[in-house]
């Protein structure tokens, strides 16, 4: 039954000090392929000392 199958898409998000990176993988035939990839640079002051300092800028990059 297709209704109970698990999802075949995988999404990854990396919020780093210089950029936000996103990756979407699609399972096909038992292997995964990259379906989408995105990188949004961040200004130097958006993240500092491992903490988000400008949440609006980081949220915009994720969108």
C-alpha positions in Angstrom: 0.0 0.0 0.0 1.5 3.3 -1.1 -0.3 5.0 1.8 2.0 3.6 4.4 5.3 4.0 2.4 8.0 6.1 4.0 9.0 9.4 2.4 11.7 9.1 -0.2 12.9 12.7 0.1 15.7 13.8 2.4 16.4 17.4 3.3 19.6 18.8 4.9 20.2 22.3 6.3 23.6 23.7 7.4 23.6 27.1 9.1 27.2 28.2 9.2 29.0 31.4 10.1 29.4 32.5 6.4 26.4 30.9 4.6 23.2 28.8 4.8 23.3 25.7 2.7 20.4 23.4 1.8 20.3 20.1 0.0 17.3 18.0 -1.1 17.9 14.3 -2.0 15.4 12.1 -3.8 15.5 8.3 -3.5 15.2 6.5 -6.9 15.9 2.9 -7.3 17.5 2.4 -3.9 20.0 5.2 -4.4 19.8 8.9 -3.7 20.3 11.8 -6.2 20.6 15.5 -5.6 17.3 17.1 -6.5 18.1 20.7 -5.3 21.0 22.5 -3.8 21.1 26.1 -2.5 23.7 28.3 -0.9 22.9 31.8 0.6 25.8 33.8 1.9 25.5 35.6 5.2 27.1 38.9 6.3 29.9 38.5 8.8 27.9 39.8 11.7 24.8 37.5 11.3 26.4 34.7 13.3 29.2 35.3 15.8 30.7 33.0 18.5 28.4 30.2 17.5 25.2 32.2 18.1 22.8 33.7 15.7 23.0 37.5 16.2 20.7 38.6 13.3 17.8 36.1 13.2 16.0 38.1 10.5 18.9 37.9 8.1 19.4 34.2 8.8 15.6 33.5 8.4 15.7 35.3 5.0 18.6 33.2 3.9 16.7 30.0 4.8 13.7 31.1 2.8 
